[in-house]
Amino acid sequence: MGTGTWWWVAAVVAAWTEVLAAGVLLRARRPGLGPGAAGAPPGPEALALLRGGRRAAVTVALVALHQRGAVAAGRKHTIRANGGPGRTRDPVQLGVHRSLRNALDLRALALRPEARRAVDALRAELGRAGLLRPPARHRSARLLLAAAPATLAAGLLAAAAAGEAPGLLPGLALGAPVLLAALALLRLPPATRTARRLLAELRERHPLPEHRHEVTDGRLVLLYVALYGDPALALFLPRFSRDGGLLDRRASCGR
């Protein structure tokens, strides 16, 4: 083999190394102590975080605060504080309420330091429980996966510069599996298979009602919002969700 061929083979090996290293980083931890580890399901904010990420967790916290009269819809699709947080020790609810020194929209609220720290602590707890891939490992894995195509491209350029670029079929035979593996790993959600199975089981046990009058327990409302997001918000808290900007307006416009 000539120098150009060696460059191409080395690039393929390096890309596979990046993909395999990303796969190791994305492996879910075995369940440990944390939400759901002892058989009890995680709380509503945790379930929302598993389903929809940071903003979903903050949304559930806002609904819980609204149920106690601690927050209300502000002007121009914002949320404002409406008194103290009430009797709660929930860290996410407290962090969200402390963030509302001024009226904020949902996106800005989810990024406030107090809210971020509370959600990040919950995320770490879910990671220890084997329900979420640890954020740092997830970010590192995605960087490695994004680097794999660049590594292959660099190998092709080096081979072409040496006048020995691989043909179409040999190039596809070696390069395509790497790219497909990287794409498959990039599509893995932060929630682990255990978490996705837990969400599916809870949705099966708690299908979304057709009418809000069927549910009178505020804790069940939180569970429905955690499991279903916008459809549950529109069902149980239509005015607060609309005026406070909690609904995904882009999705609503697309329906």
C-alpha positions in Angstrom: 0.0 0.0 0.0 1.1 3.5 -0.8 1.3 6.5 1.5 -2.1 7.8 0.5 -3.8 4.4 1.2 -2.1 4.3 4.6 -3.5 7.8 5.4 -7.0 6.6 4.6 -6.8 3.4 6.6 -5.3 5.4 9.5 -8.2 7.9 9.3 -10.8 5.1 9.4 -9.1 3.5 12.4 -9.0 6.8 14.2 -12.7 7.5 13.4 -13.6 4.1 14.7 -11.6 4.8 17.9 -13.6 8.0 18.4 -16.9 6.2 17.9 -16.0 3.4 20.2 -14.8 5.9 22.9 -18.1 7.7 22.5 -20.0 4.5 22.9 -18.1 3.8 26.2 -19.0 7.3 27.5 -22.7 6.8 26.6 -23.1 3.5 28.4 -25.6 3.9 31.1 -24.5 3.5 34.7 -26.0 0.7 36.7 -28.9 2.0 38.9 -27.7 3.3 42.2 -29.2 5.3 45.0 -31.5 8.0 43.8 -35.0 8.6 42.4 -36.7 5.3 41.5 -33.8 3.2 42.7 -35.7 1.7 45.6 -38.9 1.0 43.6 -40.7 4.3 44.1 -41.1 6.4 40.9 -39.2 9.7 40.7 -41.1 12.9 41.5 -42.8 15.0 38.9 -39.9 17.3 38.2 -37.6 14.3 37.7 -40.0 12.6 35.4 -40.4 15.8 33.3 -36.6 16.1 33.2 -36.4 12.6 31.8 -39.1 13.3 29.2 -38.3 16.7 28.0 -35.2 18.1 29.7 -34.5 21.3 31.7 -37.5 23.4 30.5 -39.9 20.5 31.1 -38.7 20.2 34.7 -39.0 24.0 35.2 -42.5 23.9 33.8 -43.7 21.3 36.3 -42.1 23.3 39.1 -44.1 26.3 37.9 -47.3 24.3 37.8 -46.7 23.2 41.4 -46.0 26.8 42.5 -49.1 28.0 40.6 -51.3 25.5 42.4 -50.2 27.1 45.7 -50.7 30.6 44.3 -47.0 31.3 44.4 -46.6 32.3 40.7 -48.9 33.8 38.1 -48.8 34.7 34.5 -47.2 38.0 33.8 -47.3 40.3 30.8 -46.2 39.2 27.3 -46.1 35.5 28.0 -44.0 35.7 31.2 -44.2 34.3 34.7 -44.0 36.4 37.8 -43.8 35.6 41.5 -47.1 36.0 43.4 -46.0 35.7 47.0 -43.8 33.2 48.9 -43.2 29.6 47.6 -45.4 28.1 50.3 -44.7 25.0 52.2 -42.3 23.1 50.0 -38.8 21.7 50.3 -38.6 20.7 46.7 -35.2 22.1 45.5 -36.4 22.7 41.9 -39.5 24.6 43.0 -37.5 26.7 45.4 -34.8 27.4 42.8 -37.4 28.4 40.3 -39.2 30.7 42.7 -36.0 32.4 43.8 -35.3 33.1 40.1 -38.4 35.1 39.8 -37.2 38.4 41.2 -38.5 39.9 37.9 -41.1 38.5 35.5 -39.3 36.1 33.1 -40.3 34.0 30.1 -39.8 30.2 30.4 -36.6 30.1 28.3 -34.9 32.8 30.4 -36.2 31.4 33.7 -34.8 27.9 32.9 -31.3 29.5 32.5 -31.3 31.6 35.7 -28.5 30.4 38.0 -30.8 29.4 40.9 -33.0 27.3 38.6 -30.1 25.9 36.7 -28.3 24.7 39.9 -31.5 23.0 41.2 -32.1 21.2 37.9 -28.5 20.3 37.5 -28.5 18.7 41.0 -31.6 16.7 40.1 -29.9 15.7 36.8 -26.9 14.4 38.7 -29.2 12.5 41.1 -30.9 10.9 38.1 -27.5 10.0 36.6 -26.5 8.2 39.8 -29.8 6.3 39.6 -29.0 5.1 36.1 -31.9 7.1 34.5 -29.9 9.8 32.8 -26.5 9.7 31.0 -24.2 12.0 33.0 -24.2 15.4 31.2 -20.4 15.7 31.0 -20.0 12.3 29.5 -22.9 12.9 27.1 -21.3 16.2 25.9 -17.8 14.5 25.5 -19.4 11.7 23.5 -21.1 14.0 21.2 -17.9 15.9 20.5 -16.2 12.6 19.7 -19.0 11.6 17.4 -18.9 15.0 15.6 -15.2 14.6 15.1 -15.5 11.2 13.3 -16.7 12.6 9.9 -13.9 15.3 10.1 -11.3 12.6 10.7 -12.5 10.7 7.7 -12.5 13.8 5.6 -8.9 14.6 6.7 -7.9 11.1 5.7 -9.5 11.5 2.2 -7.7 14.8 1.7 -4.4 13.3 2.7 -4.9 10.3 0.4 -5.9 12.6 -2.5 -2.8 14.8 -1.9 -0.7 11.7 -2.2 -2.5 10.7 -5.4 -4.0 7.6 -3.9 -7.6 8.5 -3.0 -9.7 5.4 -2.5 -12.3 4.6 -5.1 -16.0 5.0 -4.4 -16.8 1.5 -3.4 -13.7 0.9 -1.2 -14.3 4.3 0.4 -18.0 3.5 1.1 -17.1 0.0 2.4 -14.7 1.5 5.0 -16.2 4.9 5.7 -20.0 4.3 5.7 -20.1 1.9 8.7 -18.3 4.5 10.8 -20.6 7.3 9.8 -23.7 5.1 10.4 -22.4 4.1 13.9 -21.7 7.7 14.8 -25.2 8.8 13.6 -26.9 6.0 15.6 -25.0 7.1 18.8 -25.8 10.7 18.2 -29.5 9.9 18.1 -29.4 8.3 21.6 -31.4 10.5 24.0 -30.0 11.6 27.4 -32.5 9.4 29.1 -31.5 5.8 29.4 -33.5 2.8 28.3 -34.5 2.2 31.9 -35.9 5.8 32.1 -37.7 5.5 28.8 -39.3 2.2 29.9 -40.3 3.8 33.2 -42.0 6.7 31.4 -43.8 4.3 29.1 -45.1 2.2 32.0 -46.3 5.3 33.8 -48.1 6.6 30.7 -49.8 3.2 30.3 -51.0 3.3 33.9 -52.0 7.0 33.7 -53.4 7.7 30.3 -54.2 11.4 29.7 -57.9 12.0 30.5 -60.3 13.5 28.0 -61.7 16.0 30.4 -60.0 17.9 33.1 -63.0 17.5 35.5 -62.0 13.8 35.7 -59.0 14.8 37.9 -59.3 16.7 41.1 -56.0 15.8 42.8 -53.3 18.4 42.2 -50.6 15.8 42.5 -52.1 13.9 39.6 -52.1 17.1 37.5 -48.4 17.4 38.1 -47.9 13.8 37.1 -49.8 14.3 33.9 -47.9 17.5 33.0 -44.6 15.6 33.7 -45.6 12.7 31.5 -47.3 14.5 28.6 -46.2 18.1 28.6 -48.2 20.5 26.4 -51.3 18.3 26.0 -51.7 18.1 29.8 -51.0 21.9 30.2 -53.6 22.7 27.6 -56.1 20.4 29.3 -55.6 21.3 33.0 -54.2 24.9 33.0 -55.2 26.4 29.6 -55.2 30.0 30.7 -52.1 30.0 32.9 -50.2 28.0 30.3 -51.2 30.2 27.4 -50.8 33.6 29.2 -47.6 32.5 30.9 -46.0 31.2 27.7 -45.6 27.7 28.9 -47.0 26.1 25.7 -44.7 25.4 22.8 -46.1 28.0 20.4 -44.1 26.7 17.5 -45.7 23.3 17.9 -49.1 24.8 18.3 -48.7 26.8 15.1 -47.7 23.6 13.3 -50.9 21.7 14.3 
